Each structure stands twice: as C-alpha cells, then as structure tokens.
Amino acid sequence: MQVKLFRAGSTDALESEVNAWLKVNGDRIDIEHTQIFTSLVSNSDAEAGTVYIASIWYFEITKR
C-alpha cells in the first residue's frame, strides 16, 4: 500500500490539489483509506495559520 500526502493553506486549495492528482492517477489506483487533518502552524514573522493535510492510502491497480 502507498500513501500520498497533500498540504494546503485552505480547503479550496487542498481540494484542487487532490482533484488534480486524482485526475491523473484515478484510473490506476484503488483507494483504501483517506484522512484529513488540520493544524496551526506559526510563520516566522506572522501570526499562526491553519494548514490542511489530506492523506490518501491506495494500491496501484497494476501492482495488485
């Protein structure tokens, strides 16, 4: 099983990244599990911001 991680500063950006990856790889994978995380991250000279992280656990169909 493999995992792909995505990280973005907004839910819209995260959704765009995941959808772009699925558009390229969706026919070749079998998704087994997904998770979404949120976290506060401090920037060096700015206030803390929220980061959204998604993980997709999958099998490549050709290797199964």
Residue, then its C-alpha position, 0 to 999 in steps of 0.5 A: m500500500q502507498v500513501k500520498l500526502f497533500r498540504a494546503g493553506s485552505t480547503d479550496a486549495l487542498e481540494s484542487e490539489v487532490n482533484a488534480w492528482l486524482k485526475v491523473n492517477g484515478d484510473r490506476i489506483d484503488i483507494e483504501h483509506t483517506q484522512i484529513f487533518t488540520s493544524l496551526v502552524s506559526n510563520s516566522d514573522a506572522e501570526a499562526g495559520t491553519v494548514y490542511i493535510a489530506s492523506i490518501w492510502y491506495f494500491e496501484i491497480t497494476k501492482r495488485 
